[in-house]
Amino acid sequence: MSWIIEEKGFYKDNIELNGNKFLLGNGYMGYRGTLEEFGKDRLVACNLLGLYDKVGDKWREPVNAPNGFYTRLSCDDEELGLPGSQAAGHRQSLDIYSGLHKRESTFTTSGGNRVSMETERFLGLSDVHLMCMKYSLKSAGSCRIVIETGIDGEVWDINGHHLKDMRPAVKQELIVLNSVTGELGCPVSVAEGLGILFAAHMDIKIEDRRVLRCISFEAQPGESYSFYKYVAVYTGNDIDRTESPTAVSRAAEEACLAAKGRGYVRLAAENAALWEERWKMSDVKIHGDEDAQKALRYSIYHLLSIAPSHSDRASIPARGLSGQVYKGAIFWDTEMFMLPFFLYTNPGIARNLMRYRVHTLDGARRKAAEYGYRGAYYAWESQDTGDDACTHFNVTDVFTGRPMRTYFRDKQIHISTDVVYGIWQYYRLTGDESILLEGGAEVILECSRFLMSYAYFKKDKNRYEILDVTGPDEYHERVNNNAFTNMMVKHTLEVAVKTLELMKSKHAAAYEKLMAELDFNPELDALREMNELLYIPQPDGTSLVIEQFDGYHRLEDISIQELKGRIINPNEYLGGGNGIAATTKILKQADTVLMLNLFKDRYPHEVKKANWEYYEPRTEHGSSLSPCVYALLAADTGNPEWAYKYFLKAATIDLTGESKQYAGTIYIGGTHPAANGGAWMAAILGFGGVGFDGSAAAINPKLPYAWSSLEFKLNLKGQLFTVIIDKTSVTIKSGPENTAGIDFSVAGKLLSCKAGGSISCGYNQNNL
């Protein structure tokens, strides 16, 4: 049952959680796990990737398409649906192996009749514009049934209506709802076709922002009645803007008719087969721990369901496709916490994610210029253009109701270094130099130029420092020489030097063209000098602890329990100028520990262990990004049981709903794809001990006690491998279509896995 997520019984308080928990997605759109009769007050949403709109002076957010699955049921003029009707039984489930949502409900009418209905629905993978549903019902007694099904344009929006000029239309056998976004006038069209399997009377009903089919018939006892819905969603982002305004509607109509022609059964089977293909490369098998198996597969499902396979001009928002929270923006979460999963399982998706950063380079340049810097300063909250959607007043004070000045937008300069880290990781793990030649090298140099512009040279110490920044631990803003930020800057400068050397030696013409276009030659000496003289905080000679930033050790040293005892309002923000954590050593999330994990080969075991032990009790984990980082470093330093605790916290966050729902008064609910990616990292890079430098792969297992074995696949430079780890041995099998071998260092023993071959090696986990 590790593939089925389900809930039996209906609980009104779980409506919001279940909208996230039973989410369907295909990278183009996400449909919340709500029930068919629900409207916007129950947080129904079909969230579209990469389409944004602004209402008045509110922030821009992603657009929700009109709901093509909307269906309500009546029996003898009595409406049946949740939560209002008496439910004799209810079950909601999600088959994550095939991306199929199911719902079963039985209602008892006021006259004593029992009506049962079942639905199943999916979002298309071969055609990402397509949504399909099967709806079936059965009545215990004779009755008159009325089903209203169609397209509901009254959608859930956080910041007001984004769709205007709604124009319902009837096109032969289709119903269509056309609209445009308010800010940019981008067309949005939803078309619906119906395949009905029984005789009934049908009318078209047009309401305010709705177009519905009204199906009525006399139901006979015990007879089953079914119909299929085919829904297609298109926007102006999908069509050449030079075409006529009707092109979007026409595309939706044609897709809908094509789907209807193929039929639901065939489409569902094809979709299940495509999901199976995705799982063949990405599944992780855990033996001995069913709870961990289910949680990890569920995390992987969320990553698969939001992967933008259709485009390299969009990336994965911080809350995936579960709604408009965090403005639907792309954060550093993508590069740091989601990218590794795709790098090792689907490099094509990883390339799309990094190409998005190339396409938004001009937005990063505009931001750097806005603050008076050169080069590219990437948006903390990035949308379609790459301009920063983050505001200067990002949190509201729960006590005064006033907006609080925060420094996420203007002081988290590490975002540009995170982008470079992601591009370089993609190049290293795939060997694909085209990412550099097609804009990646330009991004790297422009980010380096920004950092050189931002840095401060301290003459008396003959070193460059990075001052006035906010690191991952956002409870402490505007600090100097944040260890994580400085190390990431160092890495960016190193990557810039390596990129220039690679291009000059292998792509001389492209190198000369890029240097001329950027006028970068005069900055080469400054780049090398800053790379050599940049200050990196070092471990203390006695404690081995790396101070998170200058002056951190002078802050009040209290426990998390003591800090929480000072909380007055449960939603108050703990950081910023007035936050109660700001003057203490309590951290929001992993900061120095994250640095040690990203650059673990640069630090000895003793330093990593000392810092994990020092910062762990001082980390509040106020972000879902944090637990997996502690899991990774705990596994690396030989403590898999502590790692297991944090792994579970990351892997189960969207199953339990146990996460922060508010930052101040701002709602931040939804799914957590960064935690999902972190769960995969903890399992494969942590417990599996996997690493790859582009030449040889390393496997140093640290399995938790409960796991008898761990099995997964890796894509290394286009070569596929299956890795099986048990308590005493590691087996690696080359994929049948491999054309080259890869060297593996297994528990310190260097072995070569030839194309078509396999290797096995024993190990002692306690000695690693």
Secondary structure, 3 states (H helix, E strand, C coil): CCCEEEEECCCHHHHHHHHHHCCEECCCEEECCCCCCCCHHHCCCEEEEEEEECCCCCCCEEEECCECCCEEEEECCEEECCCCCCEEEEEEEEECCCCEEEEEEEEECCCCCEEEEEEEEEECCCCCCEEEEEEEEEECCCEEEEEEEEEECCCCCCCCCCEEEEEEEEECCEEEEEEEECCCCCEEEEEEEEEECCCCEEEEEEECCEEEEEEEEEECCCCEEEEEEEEEEEECCCCCCCCCCCHHHHHHHHHHHHHHHHCHHHHHHHHHHHHHHHHHHHCCEEECCHHHHHHHHHHHHHHHHCCCCCCCCCCCCCCCCCCCHHHHCECCHHHHHHHHHHHHHCHHHHHHHHHHHHHCHHHHHHHHHHCCCCCCCCCCCECCCCCECCCCCCEECCCCCCEECCCHHHHCCHHHHHHHHHHHHHHHHHCCCHHHHHHHHHHHHHHHHHHHHHCEEEHHHCEEECCCECCCCCCCCCECCCHHHHHHHHHHHHHHHHHHHHHHHHCHHHHHHHHHHHCCHHHHHHHHHHHHHECCCCCCCCCCCCCCCCCHHHCECCCHHHHHCCCCCCCCCCCCCCCCCCCECCECCCCHHHHHHHCHHHCCHHHHHHHHHHHHHHECCCCCCHHHHHHHHHHHCCCHHHHHHHHHHHHCHHHHCCCCCEECCEECCCCCHHHHHHHHHHHHHHHCCEEECCCEEEECCCCCCCCCEEEEEEEECCEEEEEEEECCEEEEEECCCCCCCEEEEECCEEEEECCCCEEEEECCHHHC
